[in-house]
Amino acid sequence: MALKDLFSFLFARSTQEERVAQYVIREHDRGRTLNEILEDKYVVNRLQSPQQRSRLLDRPEILQAVGGDMVEAAKASIGS
């Protein structure tokens, strides 16, 4: 039991990132641009560093829903 609690932080991060990924896909399906979604307070508050947001864009479900070319453009704007 203690071992599970010791490593619980690893699972919390992936669950949080998964929820943000679902949010990004849902908002993109509603017609919003990827750059606009990535600037939402919801996304920025949960994935505070540019590296975290960039890693989010590497997720297969994001690539499939949004498209590779849009993801690459969003990554470029994150780095700026």
Contacts in CASP RR format, 6 or more apart in sequence:
PFRMAT RR
TARGET T0000
AUTHOR 0000-0000-0000
METHOD contacts of the structure
MODEL  1
MALKDLFSFLFARSTQEERVAQYVIREHDRGRTLNEILEDKYVVNRLQSP
QQRSRLLDRPEILQAVGGDMVEAAKASIGS
16 46 0 8 1.000
17 46 0 8 1.000
17 47 0 8 1.000
17 52 0 8 1.000
17 55 0 8 1.000
17 56 0 8 1.000
17 59 0 8 1.000
19 46 0 8 1.000
20 42 0 8 1.000
20 43 0 8 1.000
20 46 0 8 1.000
20 47 0 8 1.000
20 56 0 8 1.000
21 56 0 8 1.000
21 59 0 8 1.000
21 61 0 8 1.000
21 62 0 8 1.000
23 37 0 8 1.000
23 40 0 8 1.000
23 42 0 8 1.000
23 43 0 8 1.000
24 34 0 8 1.000
24 37 0 8 1.000
24 38 0 8 1.000
24 43 0 8 1.000
24 56 0 8 1.000
24 62 0 8 1.000
24 65 0 8 1.000
24 66 0 8 1.000
25 61 0 8 1.000
25 62 0 8 1.000
25 65 0 8 1.000
25 66 0 8 1.000
27 37 0 8 1.000
27 40 0 8 1.000
28 34 0 8 1.000
28 37 0 8 1.000
28 65 0 8 1.000
28 66 0 8 1.000
29 65 0 8 1.000
34 66 0 8 1.000
34 70 0 8 1.000
34 71 0 8 1.000
34 73 0 8 1.000
34 74 0 8 1.000
35 73 0 8 1.000
35 74 0 8 1.000
35 77 0 8 1.000
37 43 0 8 1.000
38 44 0 8 1.000
38 53 0 8 1.000
38 74 0 8 1.000
38 77 0 8 1.000
38 78 0 8 1.000
43 53 0 8 1.000
44 53 0 8 1.000
47 53 0 8 1.000
47 56 0 8 1.000
50 78 0 8 1.000
50 79 0 8 1.000
53 78 0 8 1.000
54 75 0 8 1.000
54 78 0 8 1.000
54 79 0 8 1.000
56 62 0 8 1.000
57 63 0 8 1.000
57 71 0 8 1.000
57 74 0 8 1.000
57 75 0 8 1.000
57 78 0 8 1.000
62 71 0 8 1.000
63 71 0 8 1.000
END
